[in-house]
């Protein structure tokens, strides 16, 4: 259970700065471990999402405006925590013309100004296929550009009706075209009703758009009732190990696969593997 001294300190600082984390909002099972390591995934653009994906615990509804002071507060918190690696994600903000891309870019800029040694990974939404919005984020030059494919093509629409499998692949491809030297990353869940061959095909699809880093974790239903998809099955650790082996053979620079692996879990270690594969 979470509750160590670093956990409580980080929790206090987040409350004082009026910042959100996906660790809390999405009920991440790794929150105790990560917060004790003084790592967290900040969730910008509020805590209300305009979509209702059937695997996600984040609140759905109508967002309440836009907080232009959020990037500066986030950067101040990153500096105060002396973070060396920071992950920033967001709710979907389909109500905004650019999907919140300007705020993403400003967070990167502010962190670079106030905590210049901290590396920044962004886990972005699909921006509804608005590639000008993606350009804003890429121009700010994050250290890693992450966008989750989440699941296989056949299962995608039933669990993520407002997204698009091809659109997510296109985003990753365009990010690589815009800034070829910036590692791209994606993540997926298993246990949503997919078949093994479909998982492998999704991995191939990601490599076809030159995705560098991959995370694969077990889907856990956020609650027993409500809109959430039931867990179709639980994968054995040996199966995750095999998926990791397959991914590495495909050419991913790093594959993190395991029951409790999530998109930003030990993200700093994945970045190191991507930029310094020899471990020097």
Secondary structure, DSSP 4 states (H G I P E B T S, - for coil): ----HHHHHHHHHHHHTT-EEHHHHTT-TTHHHHHHTT--EEEES-S-BS---TT--S-BS------TTHHHHHHHHHHHTT-SEEEEEE---TTSTTTTHHHHHHHHHHHHHH-TT-EEEEE---GGG-HHHHHHHHHT--SEEE---BS-HHHHHHH-TTS-HHHHHHHHHHHHHH-TTSEEEEEEEE-SS--HHHHHHHHHHHHHTT--EEEEEE---S-SSSSPPPP--PPPHHHHHHHHHHHHHHT-SEEEEETT--TTTTHHHHHHHHH-TT--
